[in-house]
Amino acid sequence: MKIKETLIKLRKFWIENDVPNITDENAKFLQNLISQNKLKNALEIGTANGYSTICLTSVLQKNLGHITSIEFSILSHNQAIANIKEAWLENTCTLIHGQALDIIPTLPDNSFDFVFIDGMKRRSKDFLELSRPKIKKNWIIIIDDVIKFKHKMPSLYEYVQENKIPYEVIQIDSDDGVMMIVKL
Ligand SMILES: C[S@@+](CC[C@H](N)C(=O)[O-])C[C@H]1O[C@@H](n2cnc3c(N)ncnc32)[C@H](O)[C@@H]1O
């Protein structure tokens, strides 16, 4: 199976099983961001079953890019491996099983130009703080669900304000939006 067929299958599974995958609007937003900025080396926190990983990789591969995605549920990690294989994207994705808070510090510094944070909402600030040294100049960080789950992320909003990190909150669809942080 290839990308489109795998995504259709996963979307059906998502609807039937209430998997918290990104929405179509969010997928399009992220894909445009990668495409317009010619981003190549992405880090994702929160793979789940690999739906968003496949959406991002479908564009990254056109830029000859790569994604590293971290997931701590072994069940979800194994589902993601199978789904990425079905989409024929194994060569463009590195899936890591484990606690992102432990794994991010082991990744090389200055190596990513795009980070998508979609793990446990109350740890979004920790994911951001740990990811910052891992990112090159001209990087973009996207943190998902920052409107609907703002109440779970007070430390994230405090952190960006205290560190004077410019950010923008973008409403993506009627459901929710993302925080975008860009360093030029
Ligand atoms: C909202 S879901 C991700 C959805 C996925 N990005 C998509 O759109 O297809 C969040 C995922 O992050 C994982 N997760 C949460 N906190 C984590 C952590 N600290 N380390 C690794 N994975 C984590 C959860 O197990 C869950 O599968």
The ligand as a MOL file (V3000), in Angstrom:
LIG
                    3D

  0  0  0     0  0            999 V3000
M  V30 BEGIN CTAB
M  V30 COUNTS 27 29 0 0 0
M  V30 BEGIN ATOM
M  V30 1 C -2.1200 13.3280 20.1530 0
M  V30 2 S -1.3140 11.8010 20.0070 0 CHG=1
M  V30 3 C -0.2940 12.0320 18.5920 0
M  V30 4 C -1.0370 12.0050 17.3300 0
M  V30 5 C -0.1680 11.9760 16.1040 0
M  V30 6 N 0.8270 13.0440 16.1170 0
M  V30 7 C -1.0160 12.1220 14.8620 0
M  V30 8 O -1.5160 13.2520 14.6240 0
M  V30 9 O -1.2000 11.1260 14.1580 0 CHG=-1
M  V30 10 C -0.1280 11.9060 21.2700 0
M  V30 11 C 0.8060 10.7050 21.3140 0
M  V30 12 O 1.9500 11.0810 22.0700 0
M  V30 13 C 2.3530 9.9990 22.8590 0
M  V30 14 N 3.1240 10.6020 23.9760 0
M  V30 15 C 2.6240 11.4320 24.9370 0
M  V30 16 N 3.6050 11.8220 25.7730 0
M  V30 17 C 4.7420 11.2330 25.3420 0
M  V30 18 C 6.0820 11.2220 25.8040 0
M  V30 19 N 6.4380 11.9130 26.9030 0
M  V30 20 N 7.0060 10.5100 25.1220 0
M  V30 21 C 6.6500 9.7970 24.0310 0
M  V30 22 N 5.3810 9.7480 23.5420 0
M  V30 23 C 4.4420 10.4490 24.1930 0
M  V30 24 C 1.0500 9.3110 23.2590 0
M  V30 25 O 1.2670 7.9490 23.6040 0
M  V30 26 C 0.1970 9.4810 21.9970 0
M  V30 27 O 0.3160 8.3740 21.1440 0
M  V30 END ATOM
M  V30 BEGIN BOND
M  V30 1 1 1 2
M  V30 2 1 2 3
M  V30 3 1 2 10
M  V30 4 1 3 4
M  V30 5 1 4 5
M  V30 6 1 5 6
M  V30 7 1 5 7
M  V30 8 2 7 8
M  V30 9 1 7 9
M  V30 10 1 10 11
M  V30 11 1 11 12
M  V30 12 1 11 26
M  V30 13 1 12 13
M  V30 14 1 13 14
M  V30 15 1 13 24
M  V30 16 1 14 15
M  V30 17 1 14 23
M  V30 18 2 15 16
M  V30 19 1 16 17
M  V30 20 1 17 18
M  V30 21 2 17 23
M  V30 22 1 18 19
M  V30 23 2 18 20
M  V30 24 1 20 21
M  V30 25 2 21 22
M  V30 26 1 22 23
M  V30 27 1 24 25
M  V30 28 1 24 26
M  V30 29 1 26 27
M  V30 END BOND
M  V30 END CTAB
M  END
